[in-house]
Amino acid sequence: MSTKSPIILIMTILLISLTGCISMGTAWNRQGANADQFAADKAACRSYAHREAGNTYLWRSGLDSAGGVNNNAEYKALMQRHDARQDARNKFERCLMHRGYRKVAPKSSVAKDVK
């Protein structure tokens, strides 16, 4: 048995296990909405979500690290940016739902109308 065999086996197992981690994304559907309508609603909701999340976290953006690596101020700033992104995502999804869209599985036959 050569030394390449265990490496190839490990790489194959790793590759197979990682293919299960691939995200298929999110599809949205609204009865009667076409691609142009979805694009307009998506743009409006994205703008709204970023504006609202930005306003919520704007007062925190002035935090600056005093130097060094991984100090407390830098960590807090990173976490607040993460929170702002999560908040924007939630606001975006709620906006689309408010407009009548619902999440569907990407491979679903219902998702063919609007992706």
C-alpha positions in Angstrom: 0.0 0.0 0.0 1.5 3.3 -1.1 1.5 6.5 1.0 -0.7 8.2 -1.6 -3.7 5.8 -1.0 -4.6 7.0 2.6 -4.2 10.6 1.4 -6.5 10.0 -1.6 -9.0 8.2 0.6 -9.0 11.1 3.2 -9.4 13.7 0.4 -12.3 11.7 -1.2 -14.1 11.5 2.1 -13.6 15.2 2.8 -14.8 16.1 -0.6 -17.9 14.0 -0.3 -18.7 15.4 3.2 -18.3 19.0 2.0 -20.6 18.6 -0.9 -23.4 18.2 1.7 -22.6 21.7 3.0 -23.2 23.5 -0.3 -26.0 26.1 0.2 -28.8 26.0 -2.4 -29.8 29.6 -1.5 -33.3 30.9 -0.8 -36.1 31.2 -3.3 -39.1 33.5 -2.9 -42.5 33.1 -4.5 -45.6 35.3 -4.7 -48.6 34.2 -6.6 -48.9 36.3 -9.8 -45.5 38.1 -9.4 -43.2 38.0 -12.4 -39.4 38.4 -12.4 -39.6 42.2 -13.0 -42.0 42.7 -10.0 -39.8 40.5 -7.8 -36.7 42.5 -8.8 -38.4 45.7 -7.9 -39.7 44.4 -4.6 -36.3 42.9 -3.8 -34.5 46.2 -4.5 -37.0 48.1 -2.4 -36.8 45.7 0.5 -33.0 45.6 0.4 -32.8 49.4 0.4 -35.3 49.6 3.3 -33.4 46.8 5.3 -30.0 48.4 4.9 -31.3 51.9 5.7 -33.1 50.7 8.9 -30.2 48.5 10.1 -27.8 51.3 9.4 -29.8 53.7 11.5 -30.0 51.2 14.3 -26.3 50.6 14.4 -25.0 54.0 13.3 -24.3 55.3 16.8 -22.0 52.3 17.4 -20.0 52.7 14.2 -17.6 55.2 15.8 -15.9 52.5 17.8 -12.3 52.2 16.8 -9.6 49.9 18.2 -6.7 51.5 20.0 -4.3 49.2 18.3 -3.2 45.7 18.7 -5.0 42.5 17.6 -8.2 41.2 18.9 -8.6 43.8 21.6 -12.0 44.4 23.2 -13.0 47.4 21.1 -12.2 45.6 17.8 -14.2 42.5 18.9 -17.2 44.6 19.8 -17.1 46.5 16.5 -16.9 43.2 14.6 -19.8 41.8 16.6 -21.9 44.9 16.0 -21.3 44.7 12.2 -22.4 41.1 12.4 -25.5 42.1 14.3 -26.2 44.8 11.8 -26.0 42.3 8.9 -28.2 39.9 10.7 -30.7 42.6 11.5 -30.7 43.8 7.8 -31.3 40.2 6.6 -34.3 39.8 9.0 -35.7 43.2 8.0 -35.3 42.2 4.3 -37.1 38.9 4.8 -39.9 40.5 6.8 -40.3 43.2 4.1 -40.7 40.5 1.3 -43.1 38.5 3.5 -45.1 41.7 4.1 -45.4 42.1 0.3 -46.8 38.6 0.0 -43.8 36.6 -0.8 -42.9 33.3 1.0 -39.8 31.3 1.2 -39.8 28.1 -0.9 -37.2 25.4 -1.4 -35.0 26.3 -4.4 -35.7 23.1 -6.3 -39.4 23.2 -5.6 -41.7 23.5 -8.7 -43.4 26.5 -7.0 -40.0 28.4 -7.1 -39.9 28.5 -10.9 -42.0 31.7 -11.0 -39.6 33.9 -9.0 -36.1 33.1 -7.8 
